Amino acid sequence: MHFTELVKTIKERREVLQVTQERLAELSGVGLRTLKQFESGKGNPTLSTLQKLSDVLGMEVCLKIKNVGPSQ
């Protein structure tokens, strides 16, 4: 999943659950400013931040690493 899809998915989930940005920030321990930047596509959240948000939203973070070139 690309970053823009990730942002859209998390924002949509928050809206479906009718959770405000302020409430999500409070419940997750993520700063409101960080959350607003993330949802506007301007932030660069850490995996820890993504995990905190997804925990509150009932989502799961799955990291997929793939080899795209010859190994060294």
Secondary structure as GFF3:
##gff-version 3
##sequence-region A 1 72
A	DSSP	alpha_helix	3	16	.	.	.	ID=ss1
A	DSSP	alpha_helix	21	28	.	.	.	ID=ss2
A	DSSP	alpha_helix	32	39	.	.	.	ID=ss3
A	DSSP	alpha_helix	47	57	.	.	.	ID=ss4
###
